[in-house]
Amino acid sequence: MPDFLLEIGTEEIPARMIDSARQELARRVGDLLQREKLAGGSGVQAFSTPRRLTVIASGVSSAQPDVREQVTGPSLKVAYKDGTPTHAAEAFARKVGLPVSALEKVTTSKGEYLAATVEKKGRSAGEILAESLPKEIAGVYWAKSMYWRGKSAERFVRPVRWLVTLLDGEVVPVEFAGIQAGNKSEGHRVLSPGALTIAKPSQYDDTLAKGSVIVSGAEREQRIRKALDAATRTIPGARWREDKSLLDTVVNLTEFPSVVLGSFDPAFLSLADEVLVTVMRDHQKYFALEDANGKLLPHFLAVLNTGGDPDGLIRHGNERVLRARFNDARFFWETDQKAPLRQRVEMLKSVTFQKDLGSYFDKTMRVQKLGSLTSEAIRSAGGSIRPGIVFKAALLAKADLTTELVKEFTELQGIVGGLYAKVQELDPILPRATAEAIGDAIYDQYKPESMDDAVPRTLEGAVLAIADKADSIAGMFALGLQPTGSKDPFALRRAANGIVKIIAEHKLPLTLSKLFADARAEYSGSEAEKRFAPGLDFDAAVAGFMRERLEFYLRDVRGFAYDVVNAVLAAGSDDVVDAIARAEAVSEVRGSEDFASISVAFKRIKNILRQARESKKNIAAQLDLKALTEDSEKELAGAIPAIADKVRDLRAQKHYKQALLKISRLRKPVDLFFDKVMVMVEDERIRANRLALLQQLLNEFSIIADFSEIVTEGK
């Protein structure tokens, strides 16, 4: 079975877009081969460099298998009139290549029809790939794409310069973007410019290696790591600062990487580490060096897309550029100190937060009040929080948006505010420790930026971050700007994920409904409120959105089974910490035989009650103990109150595992009830009372989790 190679050669693709595009292209090619019954080997591999996206599929079938299939034609009523074939029958016969007399008659659920068994010859792989690949290539999603052959032509992330499509040694005649595919690739733009002839897919990586192109991203990463280590060893006691995100970026910026060690004036170390590292990492793609204690050293490592820098010209150029950037940062830092953060709060009136929600000054006032309400809720629940720090930090949190340093290095917003709060005198009578705490809260206000990021270090920082995120979500939702599908221009999912993670990891006694009710209330009477979407059920929309985010956190971050998550959230999703505790308890006891049996029974109960409502069967409003006739139903009705009281007490104390074990004691009376009692009897009064018994059972014992959601072998 032949191997298949697709290589799309382009101008340099932005590093941030490469990984997702490579994965999508591999998925598209793999799906195409599966769909067309051509996949038969060990799967699909994908490679990428800044100038190429590559897919190699092993063991592709040369052609589709021949198949025999039954084709259905017109109904007999249409196919014959007075026993004579109609035009419809004759047309169907021509279509399948058979005489009318050879057509079959089949009976379907819709009646009798003409049919024919035909043999469909499989098409060749080359024919299918030539026809389908251009559509798959054009279908790859890019956050931004461009056209270069006129506005009516195809779009791609960057101009396509060559295509390689090989089925073993044969070129597949694919055409895309005016480029006819062949067997010619391109080597490294500087080290080995010119065409490289690829004889067959199995020789792809070796052929490209001769052209100074390492096609494997994993291999380039390993090469970079070794080079970073080697360069770092020339500085005694140094280590390069691990940065996976930056490493992924430079892997996607290079085809044949090497590393050069550079230095800068130690005087720049007087600037904050965050500023220096941001300039090196985000603007220059340099790795920072530090000593064994984590203190920055006056050196950096630059990853090059060349074989090296024997004359030191590249190193010298990088040092010159970095020196200029550091000088800019130092100038901006010194300039910013002329206007302290307190003076800058008023400047926020001219900085727009969102066109319909007002300025950042307006947001500051809302977040300050919401932060106070949230602090009070935590304090009332016994939390050790300093509301004054939250109040002061919220006032200054966005002031750094007016600073020159943040205007130049936008990645530092929040961080700069936190640093300035610590070096400036916020208030002459303010203790140093308090100023430090305010600075820490401001510094951490945007955390966590992802589920892998740390939450704010302090409780005050956590409250500030929650208030800031909740204000944004409340305002956008009230405007009707909820995320839809993959579109989330205001990063509301990230903000909601952050709220859930902060509450969970700080174990905050907050309910989501109260938090967002307070956030929405801060817009009352404002100009923004006049622009809110009419008729929107704000509470329901936000509750549904936050439930999705909590579900994501429980399942994908905490690793709870999907059925446990569904069961727990069905019993309530307003209290994040409580939901986690319930999920932990359900996970612990779900393996027991009694719990599994109860889960099966609850599913049966829900189905019976649902069917009763759908068929408009009456369910008694209240259980009548005197109307119970069978011993087993009397036993079940008698067992419910005592166990229910204990379960409610245990739930109030959040002793969920013990409560679940109590509930599992109902297994025997519940099993006996279903063995001995027919619920849906003809007698309406008895049936309604038995349904009421089941409803009471369901209501009393679904306060921790909806057990019917638990998947067991018995289901």
Beta strands, then each sheet from edge to edge (+ up, - down):
strand 1: 4-10
strand 2: 39-49
strand 3: 52-60
strand 4: 67-75
strand 5: 80-81
strand 6: 84-85
strand 7: 104-108
strand 8: 111-120
strand 9: 160-167
strand 10: 170-171
strand 11: 175-176
strand 12: 179-180
strand 13: 184-186
strand 14: 195-197
strand 15: 239-240
strand 16: 258-263
strand 17: 286-290
strand 18: 296-304
strand 19: 352-354
strand 20: 358-359
sheet 1: 2+ 3- 1+ 9- 10+
sheet 2: 4+ 8- 7+
sheet 3: 5+ 6-
sheet 4: 11+ 12-
sheet 5: 13+ 14-
sheet 6: 15+ 17- 18+ 16-
sheet 7: 19+ 20-
end
